Amino acid sequence: MKTATRLFLTSLILIAGWTSAAIENDFLARETNNNLTLISGSGEFVPVDQAYAVTVVVESEQLLFNWTIRDGYYLYRDRFKFKSVDTNAVLANPEFASGTVKWDDYFETELEVYYRQTSVKVPFATESTRLKLEIESQGCADAGLCYPPYRQWLDVDLQSGIVEISSQPPAISSPSEDGIAPENLPLHLILLFALAGGMILNLMPCVFPILSIKVLSFTMNHKTNRSKHIHGLAYTFGVVLSFVAIAIAMLSLRAAGESIGWGFQLQSPLFVIFLVYLFFVMGLGLSGYLEIGSNLMSLGQNSQRPEGLRSSFMTGVLATTVASPCTAPFMGPALGFAISQSTSIALLVFAFLGLGMALPFILLAWVPGLTDRLPKPGPWMEAFKQFLAFPIYLSAVWLLWVVGRQTSIDVAAAVIIGLVLLVMGCWIWRLNKKPTTRLAAALVLGGSLAIPLAAISEAEAEPDFLTYSPELLADLRADSQPVFINLTADWCITCLVNERVALSSDNVVQLMRNNNITYLKGDWTNSDPQITELLGRFNRSGVPLYLLYPHGQGEVQILPQILTESMVIEALNKAVD
């Protein structure tokens, strides 16, 4: 009874902590987005509806969409989508205006984009007097911010020509991603979908190894039915409680006005980095390099001790945590239904998701003789355990790619360095038990965590820039504006050091912003004839090259290839005098 009481109290603490952390992370994310800055008059990135304003004109059997685009921002041609919300209207292929082709760092290809303004004609056919549409667009700022896809909903009165534009969808029924309208399904069917979706989660590459290792531990550690029952319940309780905790956090944030759903925590780069480290450590444990990785999944522990029971519970928590990036079939209708219902019904749906995920283990623990059908323990188990490390490593690689997409390649590289230091710290720790050795290991392990955090902080502090082009430079000089040009490349170590040491310092960034100095960056990582031509103009055969055009029509200043903060500040002050 004491053990059960402690387990229950631990569960309550888990829910409170998880919910608090989720709310705090979301608040910090909002604050970060609200404080992004741009080298412009206001010094701030504007909301998406101010960056791209749309008006609609009703013409004969077509709609004319006119976008007004703020200076320094652009829209992608191939990201426009037009869809009829009702079934009474048919939309023809949109007619686009010609745009500008540019290399896009976000999508890593050449794309056609629109600056300042663009128009799109959308022919339609309908017998109704009203037309309901959903439109989607996506754009970025030259300074480096890319907005997520932006959806708007239109209610068009074809007789009067009045168009109502809303950022919220109309209150009509629409099918889910699985082609089923969840609001039309009875509760028992939704719960079956949730149960099935939870079961399928066990087959995901990040969850399957954990379930497999837990099953193997049953064959080694649990010889009595009572032991199987207790540990099966502890594992189930951990899974179900974790799903409920996620639901509480998600519903709390939605009640606060946030538009989030399953996997919302993955929108935080810090949480994704945490998962990268977690998967990597688990993989090292399965490979036999780290004992802690095995302990995470309850191998080698005495199942008859209270610590073993808590370990089964925490294994359930771990399984739910690593399952967060996954969405299984049949989860769509269940989740769509849950977020539209009362809190009690929503929590019930999430509890069934957790129950479905724990169901294979419940059957293993409670069905008599089922464990007897499992393969007998032997040397093959160690080889199988090591094999399971590879899907875990692949999951870590995928999440590392997500980090790179969310932030930058610099942050992803910092995470890789952190993982290398993690292995190095563990290696030093295992050398001997001397205090100096353990201290050195602790310092290296601390560095493995600090480096990714510092990289994220530095990425936010980097000066915003525009991409160099001869045309843009000519326009800026025609207006007598001061311009700083940085010709760089990702493979140029000197360039990267200068950017970190001098160009990204708070004093330099603030000085550029206060004096409206336009920062142009020319990326020579891949061959670029325009940058090559500029290098040749100043008798340079390679990067870095730093050019500073002063206010007015003064002569360009060439800065040294090795920069310091004070050197850059002095040059910038002279340029604006």
JOZI-V520853 format. One record per helix or strand. SS is the DSSP state (2 for helix, 1 for strand). FROM is the first residue (numbers start at 1). TO is the last residue. If there is no record, write none. Layout:
[[SS/FROM/TO] [SS/FROM/TO]]
This chain:
[[2/2/34] [2/48/51] [1/52/59] [1/62/69] [1/73/76] [2/77/79] [1/81/84] [1/89/91] [1/95/96] [1/100/104] [1/109/115] [1/117/126] [1/130/137] [1/139/141] [1/146/146] [1/150/157] [1/163/166] [2/182/184] [2/187/201] [2/205/221] [2/225/255] [2/264/267] [2/269/286] [2/291/296] [2/306/323] [2/331/338] [2/343/366] [2/371/373] [2/380/387] [2/389/406] [2/409/431] [2/435/461] [1/466/467] [2/470/478] [1/483/488] [2/493/503] [2/506/514] [1/518/523] [2/529/537] [1/545/549] [1/557/559] [2/565/576]]
